Amino acid sequence: MRRRRAAYNRVAMGVAARPIAHYENEMARIVQKFGGTSVANIERIRNAASRVMREIEAGNEVAVVVSAMAGTTNQLVEWTRQMSRLHDAREYDVVVASGEQVTAGLMALALQNHGIKARSWLGWQVPIQTDGVHGYARIQAIEAAEIGRCLAASKAVVVAGFQGVGPDRRITTLGRGGSDTSAVALAAALKAERCDIFTDVDGVYTTDPHIVAKARKLNKITYEEMLEMASQGARVLQTRSVELAMNHRVRLQVLSSFTDAAGTLVVDEDEIVENRVVSGLAYSRDEAKITVQKIADRPGVAAALFGPLADHAINIDMIVQNASEDGFTDLTFTIPRSDLDRAIAVLETQRDVLGFQGLKRDANVVKISVIGIGMRSHAGVAKQMFQTLADKGINIQVISTSEIKVSVLIGAEYTELALRALHTAYGLDADAVIDENADADTEWRTKAVKRQLASGLDDPG
């Protein structure tokens, strides 16, 4: 006998919600998100549908969130740029959101072929309500009542990720990787037991295993560490999805859609038992550096400089200001590489107001970050980073820090060398570190080390 309990039909980021009737039962409610490579073609969509069916057969309620098929969004973006380089962001969203619509329909059909009652939902149909910043919209609320009723009636729900509906009832998109955010927000709205993120990797690694052969898969990682890794360039999860998961305590699991190997859990800090200072390294090639030359060194200049950029939704990351000379200074900062042309255009409109002499741009840079919650109580992490890079002859252009992260900007040509050297320096190599919580990962690590030794990869440099 199921009993009634109070639930919410609306999960809002800071917005009050009104209760509706809901039923509590023994089955778990799970959100499964499949990325572009996991639904890259018809066969992979069928494989993903089989994974959904397994959870349903186990007695669970499953809501599915899908990305566009691999390569589709890139093609749609390119077509938009070919039509208009400085395009209307509202029409851009109309075009690029169509990829997820195709995948959602195909996934629903694949589930129906398994005898599962399934229906696809677009962002505006849920609805997933966002602000009006097209291309980078933020979710403000999700009306989950109807989806909850479908799940309770043993129907599978397939939601198109990456998209929502703005205040003017036009389609909006959430930015690259936005389907992760869609999945986490839906999990929070549905009060799901967990949110599984299926991708082409089998978990979160200490760094990119395609660059560092000795990278290790982590059994668990904290929300804070994952948030830093995502924001510093690790492409396993979108930054905002991790932020939402941390704020709403949504339990995340990152795993591969191509194997049955255990993935990585993203959890609270008190669930981490290993005593580690550095958990991993992240890097971002999506960086561009702008130097504003000979700008007046007086109060209010920084606000006047960065204000117009913020008004155009251009995010500033690292900032450094040179010493003042004769009342003038150079100010250097970094932005997403994709915003470089727009940022230069915005700054040029302010040249007469700010009176700077020139603008210097550089897209041939990369940001490297060292991340770990152990930095809170251990000194010397930054020193080791700077010394390791110096030993390799790598010049540091800009530095920024947080409580659990140190980031540097270097020339893009040094990316691989820097990552391999730092990975070894911090004892992260698979054959150099044994976790205190190693039992669950011993078999994987043993096989990885054997593969490395057999391949002669004992020296990552």
C-alpha positions, 0 to 999 in steps of 0.5 A, a space after each residue: 500500500 502506498 502512502 501519500 506524502 507532501 512533495 513539490 511540483 516546482 523546484 526553483 533556485 531560490 523560489 518558493 514552491 507549493 506542495 502537491 500530493 505525491 506517492 512514496 513507495 519502495 522503488 528508487 527514482 533515478 535520472 540517467 543522462 546520456 552524452 553525445 558519444 553515448 547516443 552518437 548513432 542508432 546502435 548506441 541509442 539502442 544500447 543506452 535504451 537497454 541500460 534504461 530498461 535494466 533499471 526499470 526492470 529492477 523496479 526503479 522509476 527512470 527519467 532520461 536526459 539526452 544530449 544531441 548525437 555526437 557532432 550534431 551541435 558542432 555542425 549546427 553551430 557552424 551552420 549558424 556562423 556561416 549564415 551570420 558571424 555576429 548572429 542573433 542569439 535567439 535564433 542561434 538557440 532555435 537552431 542548436 536546440 534541435 539536436 536534442 529534440 532528435 535524440 529525445 524522440 529516437 530514445 523514446 522510440 527505442 524504449 518503446 521497442 523494448 515494450 516500455 511506455 515512453 514519451 519524449 519531452 522538450 524543455 518548454 514542455 516540462 517546462 524548464 524555466 530559464 532566464 533570458 540570456 540566450 546561449 548561456 541561460 540559467 535554470 530558474 525553476 522546473 515544473 516537475 509535477 506532470 513528469 512525476 505523475 508519468 513516472 509514478 504511472 510506470 512510464 519512462 520520461 525522456 527529456 531533451 537536455 541543454 534547453 529550456 524556455 525563457 521569460 518571453 517563452 522563446 527557446 533558450 540553451 544552457 551553454 556547452 555541456 548544458 545537458 548535465 545541468 538539465 539532468 541534475 536540475 531534473 534530479 533535484 526537482 524529482 527528488 531522485 535518489 541519484 543522477 547517473 551521467 553516462 559518457 565515454 569515460 568510466 569515471 573521473 581521473 586524476 587528469 586527462 588519461 589521453 595525455 598522462 598515461 599514468 592517470 588514475 580513476 578516482 572512486 570518489 571525489 568531493 563536490 568542491 573538488 569536482 566543481 573546481 576541476 569542471 570550472 578549470 577545464 575538466 570536461 567530464 561534467 559541466 560546472 553549473 551541473 556540479 554547483 547544482 548537485 552540491 547545493 541540492 545534495 544530488 548524488 552524482 555518479 559518472 560512468 561509461 555507457 560502453 562498459 559495466 565498470 564502476 564509475 566515480 561518485 561525487 559526494 560530500 567531503 565527509 564521505 572521503 576517507 583518503 588523506 590526499 592533498 592533491 586530487 587531480 589536475 585540470 587544464 583548459 585550452 578554451 582560454 584567451 588573454 587580453 592585455 589592455 595597454 597604458 590604461 590610467 591607474 586610478 580608482 574606478 578604471 577596473 569597474 569601467 573596463 569590466 562592467 561593459 564585458 559583464 553586460 555582454 555576458 563575457 566572463 572574466 577569469 584570471 586578472 593581473 595588473 602591472 606596477 604603475 608607471 607615470 600614472 599608467 599601467 597594463 591590465 591583463 585578464 583571461 576570458 573564454 576563447 570563444 568570446 575573444 572577438 566579442 570582447 575586443 569589439 566591446 573594449 574598442 567601444 570603450 577606448 575613448 572613455 577609458 583612454 587606453 593606448 592599445 589592446 593585445 590579444 593572445 589565444 595561444 595559451 592554456 590554463 593548468 590547475 592543481 586541485 585538492 581539498 587537502 590544500 586547506 591544511 597543507 602548505 607548499 602546494 603552490 611552491 611545488 607547482 612553480 618549481 616543477 614548471 621552472 625545472 621544465 623551462 615553462 614560463 608562468 604568465 598569470 597566477 590565480 588561487 582559491 582555497 583548494 586550487 592553484 592555477 597558472 596560465 602558460 603557453 599552449 605548446 607546453 600543455 602535455 609537458 606541464 601536465 605529465 611533470 606535475 602529475 608525477 611531482 604530486 605523486 598522482 601516477 598510478 604506480 606511485 600512489 595507493 589510496 587508503 580506500 584502495 580495495 574497491 579499485 585494486 583490480 583496476 589499478 593493477 591492470 593499469 600498471 601492468 599495461 603501462 609497464 608492458 608498454 614501456 610507459 614508466 616514464 611519462 615524459 
